[in-house]
Amino acid sequence: MKIVLISLGCDKNLVDSERMLGMLQDGGYEFTDDVEEADIAVVNTCCFIGDAKEESINTLLGLEESKKTGRLKALIAAGCLAERYREEIQREIPGVDAIVGTAATADIVAAVEETLAGHPGNHYRDINARPGPGGRRIVTTGGHYAYLKIAEGCDKRCTYCIIPRVRGSYRSVPMEELLAEAASLAESGVKELILVAQETTLYGVDLYGEKKLPELLRGLAGIGGIHWIRLLYCYPEEITQELIETIATEPKVCRYLDIPIQHASDPVLRRMGRRTRSEELRAMVERLRERIPDICLRTTLITGFPGETEEDFEELYRFVNETEFDRLGVFSYSREEDTPAAGMPDQVEEAVADSRRAELMELQQAIAFERAEDMVGRILTVMVEGRVAGEDTYVARTYRDAPEVDGYLFFSSGAEFMTGDFVKVRVTDSNEYDLIGEIYHE
């Protein structure tokens, strides 16, 4: 029996998908990427924003049609959309045979077997329960890098966010489990660990009574075979001086920090339920750059949040222009039902939110291009990602580039390199977001 598993949404969801793949393979199932060849389809869904919700629904509807016309025998919905809209899915998409909630991914084999036996059943568990050991994963990122999910859920309860309702409260994974998982990934060839959670900076508070991210980083850095450790989703108010020192002094920790700040106008930040204010954000960025001058800072923003005035947007625009984040993404506000923000007055028109988003992205484009030009002349160690077909040109990432969301560095060489190899290059040029380099010979 062949299974196609479609993973939608974030990298944290991808970790769940990889664990389900491991369990299914241990259960004797084979995999295919082609829906037409699949006997069973599993969709790990997302519902974080409207576009993600629509993609998940359309994927399920398309597979429902495949059940009518193709060889597909079973369709299972897992993940966030399945957790949040279980009744609606059963009612509106009857082709879905079984639903597996966010805390019940360990039941995926049982869900498949029950469905094939003609007795499909839904699987849910307490979303606030501490997750058990992750089990074997089938890494789908190419094998040279992998995401390490260090916590589940969130306690911040920002007014626009649905995550606590579908993922539960913040629960850290015990450190010994993470170190064991990281060692296993390293043995399989993984060279870059990318730490993810709804919020990585709060790691350990619930288990150990204090923030333990710096200690975890030092433990991971001691694992042979791991060359890079990258941090995503660091909430600004939880960034400590100890964390900054760890990034500054631990060679394996990339000088890269993803800090989702969402806005820079105090009135909007208050309505969002965020715990920092504009001046605190400025001070935090200044402190990071003073201690780690070559740090690469990434952030995400939301335009069109309820009540966002033109003055609020101008303050945000000014902040972006002055702070000059190296990497920046912008989302138009997505009105999510069952969140406090959805019922707020003064909802901003979608066209206005989109226009403001475009204006910010145009500003950031100029900043990013300038930042790329500033890299010319630098000598960097890069990770090879692949080779341009039919050419001697290789695609690589620098420490400043997270997979899928940032840019690339391209260099030409007659030598043979494999994906995951580390090479020293001199940056010779930039092309918009990307860099051009040449092999550096010492």
SVG drawing of the C-alpha trace seen along z (x, -y; Angstrom):
<svg xmlns="http://www.w3.org/2000/svg" viewBox="-22 -60 68 65">
<polyline fill="none" stroke="black" stroke-width="0.4" points="0.0,0.0 1.4,-3.4 0.9,-6.6 1.2,-10.1 1.7,-12.5 1.2,-16.2 2.6,-18.6 1.2,-22.1 2.0,-25.1 5.0,-25.8 8.3,-23.9 6.9,-22.9 4.1,-21.0 6.8,-19.5 8.5,-17.9 5.1,-16.3 4.8,-15.1 8.3,-13.6 7.5,-11.7 4.3,-10.4 6.3,-9.2 8.7,-7.3 5.8,-5.6 4.1,-4.7 7.3,-3.2 7.8,-1.2 4.2,0.0 5.1,1.4 3.8,-1.3 5.6,-2.7 5.5,-6.2 4.9,-8.1 4.8,-11.7 2.2,-11.1 -1.4,-11.2 -2.3,-9.0 -0.1,-6.2 -1.3,-6.5 -3.7,-4.2 -3.9,-6.4 -3.5,-10.2 -2.6,-11.9 -2.8,-15.7 -1.1,-17.5 -3.2,-20.7 -2.6,-24.3 -5.1,-27.0 -2.8,-29.8 -4.1,-32.5 -6.8,-32.6 -4.6,-31.6 -3.3,-28.6 -6.8,-27.5 -7.9,-27.8 -5.0,-25.8 -5.7,-23.0 -9.4,-22.9 -8.7,-22.9 -6.1,-20.1 -8.7,-18.0 -11.4,-18.7 -9.0,-17.8 -8.2,-14.5 -11.8,-13.8 -12.3,-13.9 -9.4,-11.5 -11.2,-9.0 -14.1,-9.1 -12.1,-8.7 -8.7,-7.1 -7.2,-4.3 -7.2,-6.4 -8.9,-4.3 -8.4,-6.4 -8.1,-10.1 -7.0,-11.3 -6.8,-14.9 -4.3,-15.7 -2.9,-18.8 -4.2,-22.3 -7.2,-22.6 -8.3,-19.1 -8.0,-19.9 -9.9,-23.2 -12.6,-22.3 -13.2,-18.6 -17.0,-18.9 -17.0,-21.1 -14.7,-18.8 -16.8,-15.7 -19.9,-17.6 -18.6,-19.5 -15.9,-17.1 -17.4,-13.6 -14.6,-12.1 -12.3,-12.5 -12.4,-9.2 -10.6,-10.0 -9.3,-13.0 -6.1,-13.0 -5.7,-16.0 -2.5,-17.9 -1.7,-16.0 -2.6,-12.6 -0.1,-12.1 1.2,-9.0 -2.1,-7.4 -1.5,-7.8 -0.8,-4.1 -4.0,-3.1 -6.0,-5.7 -4.8,-4.3 -5.4,-0.7 -8.8,-1.3 -9.8,-3.2 -8.5,-0.4 -10.4,2.1 -13.6,0.2 -13.9,-1.1 -12.5,-4.6 -12.2,-6.5 -11.1,-10.0 -8.2,-10.4 -7.8,-13.3 -5.8,-13.8 -5.4,-16.5 -3.6,-19.4 -2.2,-20.5 -0.6,-17.2 3.2,-17.0 4.3,-15.3 6.0,-12.0 9.3,-11.0 9.2,-12.0 10.3,-8.6 12.1,-8.1 11.7,-10.7 12.1,-10.5 13.8,-13.8 12.4,-15.4 14.6,-18.4 17.4,-16.7 19.3,-15.2 21.8,-18.0 19.6,-20.1 16.7,-19.4 14.3,-21.3 14.4,-20.5 11.1,-21.3 12.0,-22.2 8.6,-23.0 4.9,-22.7 2.1,-25.2 2.1,-28.9 1.1,-30.9 1.5,-34.4 -2.1,-34.5 -1.6,-37.4 -5.1,-38.7 -4.8,-37.7 -3.5,-34.2 -5.4,-30.9 -2.4,-28.7 -3.1,-28.2 -6.6,-26.9 -5.2,-24.2 -1.7,-23.5 -2.3,-24.1 -0.2,-25.7 3.6,-26.0 5.4,-22.7 9.1,-22.3 10.6,-19.0 13.0,-17.7 16.6,-18.6 17.8,-15.0 15.3,-14.0 16.3,-16.9 20.0,-16.1 19.3,-12.4 17.2,-13.4 19.9,-15.8 22.6,-13.2 20.5,-10.8 20.0,-13.4 23.7,-14.1 24.5,-10.4 22.1,-10.3 24.1,-13.2 22.4,-16.3 24.8,-19.2 22.5,-22.1 19.9,-22.1 17.2,-24.7 15.5,-25.2 11.8,-25.9 8.8,-26.3 6.0,-28.8 8.5,-30.6 12.1,-29.2 13.3,-31.8 11.0,-30.7 12.4,-27.1 12.7,-25.4 10.6,-27.7 7.8,-25.3 10.1,-22.3 13.0,-23.8 11.7,-27.1 14.0,-29.2 15.0,-29.8 17.3,-27.1 17.8,-28.0 21.5,-29.0 22.2,-25.7 20.5,-23.8 22.5,-25.5 25.7,-24.7 24.6,-21.0 23.7,-20.8 27.0,-22.5 28.8,-19.6 27.4,-17.0 29.9,-15.9 28.8,-16.3 26.7,-19.4 28.2,-22.5 25.4,-25.1 22.7,-25.7 20.1,-28.3 17.5,-30.0 14.0,-30.9 11.0,-32.5 12.7,-34.4 10.2,-36.7 12.0,-40.0 11.0,-40.3 12.5,-37.0 16.0,-37.6 18.4,-37.6 22.0,-38.8 23.0,-35.2 21.4,-34.2 23.2,-37.1 26.5,-36.0 25.9,-32.4 25.3,-33.5 28.3,-35.7 30.7,-33.1 29.6,-29.7 31.1,-29.1 28.4,-26.6 25.5,-29.0 24.8,-31.0 24.9,-34.8 21.3,-34.9 18.2,-35.7 14.6,-35.5 12.6,-38.0 8.9,-38.3 8.0,-41.8 4.7,-42.2 4.5,-46.0 6.2,-49.1 3.4,-51.4 2.6,-51.2 -1.2,-51.5 -1.2,-48.6 1.2,-46.5 -1.1,-46.9 -4.1,-45.8 -2.2,-42.8 -1.4,-41.8 2.3,-42.0 4.6,-42.6 7.2,-45.0 6.9,-48.6 8.6,-50.5 11.5,-51.9 12.2,-48.5 12.4,-47.0 14.8,-49.6 17.0,-49.1 17.0,-45.3 18.1,-45.6 20.9,-48.1 22.0,-45.8 22.2,-42.8 24.2,-44.7 26.5,-46.2 27.5,-42.9 27.4,-40.9 28.2,-43.4 27.8,-40.8 24.5,-39.4 21.7,-38.9 18.3,-39.9 15.1,-38.8 11.5,-39.8 7.9,-39.6 5.2,-42.3 1.5,-42.6 -0.3,-45.4 -3.9,-46.3 -4.5,-45.1 -7.8,-46.4 -7.6,-50.1 -4.3,-50.6 -4.4,-54.3 -2.3,-56.0 -0.2,-57.4 0.4,-53.9 1.5,-52.8 3.8,-55.8 5.4,-54.9 5.9,-51.3 7.4,-52.5 9.7,-54.8 10.8,-52.0 11.6,-49.7 13.5,-52.5 15.6,-53.3 16.2,-49.8 17.1,-48.2 16.4,-44.6 18.5,-42.3 15.5,-40.1 11.8,-41.1 8.5,-39.6 5.1,-41.3 1.6,-39.8 -1.7,-41.5 -3.8,-41.0 -6.0,-37.8 -9.2,-38.0 -9.4,-34.7 -12.7,-33.7 -12.6,-32.9 -9.7,-35.4 -10.2,-38.6 -9.0,-40.7 -11.7,-39.3 -14.3,-41.2 -12.4,-44.4 -13.9,-47.6 -12.3,-49.6 -11.4,-46.6 -9.1,-47.8 -10.2,-47.2 -8.2,-44.4 -7.2,-46.7 -5.7,-49.2 -3.8,-46.4 -2.5,-45.0 -1.4,-48.5 0.5,-49.1 2.1,-45.7 3.3,-46.4 4.7,-49.8 6.7,-48.1 8.0,-45.4 9.2,-48.0 11.1,-49.8 12.5,-46.5 13.6,-45.5 15.8,-48.5 17.3,-47.8 17.9,-44.1 19.6,-44.9 21.9,-47.4 22.6,-44.8 23.5,-42.3 25.9,-44.8 27.6,-45.4 28.6,-41.7 30.8,-42.1 34.4,-41.4 33.5,-39.2 34.9,-35.7 32.2,-33.3 31.8,-29.6 28.8,-28.5 26.7,-25.3 26.2,-23.7 22.5,-23.2 22.9,-21.9 24.1,-22.5 22.5,-24.3 21.6,-21.6 24.1,-21.4 26.5,-24.0 29.4,-24.3 27.5,-26.7 26.6,-25.7 23.8,-27.0 24.7,-27.6 23.5,-29.3 25.5,-31.5 24.9,-31.8 22.6,-34.7 20.2,-32.5 17.6,-30.2 16.2,-27.6 13.1,-28.5 12.8,-32.1 16.1,-33.8 18.4,-34.2 21.3,-32.1 24.9,-32.5 26.0,-31.2 29.6,-30.2 31.2,-28.4 33.8,-25.7 35.1,-22.8 35.5,-20.8 32.9,-18.3 30.8,-19.2 28.0,-17.4 24.9,-18.9 25.8,-19.7 29.5,-20.3 31.0,-23.5 33.1,-25.7 34.9,-29.0 34.0,-31.6 34.7,-35.3 31.7,-37.3 32.3,-39.1 28.9,-40.6 25.3,-40.7 22.1,-40.2 19.1,-41.7 18.6,-39.3 21.3,-36.8 25.1,-36.9 27.7,-35.8 31.0,-34.3 34.2,-32.5 36.1,-29.7 38.5,-31.3 42.0,-29.8 43.9,-30.7"/>
</svg>
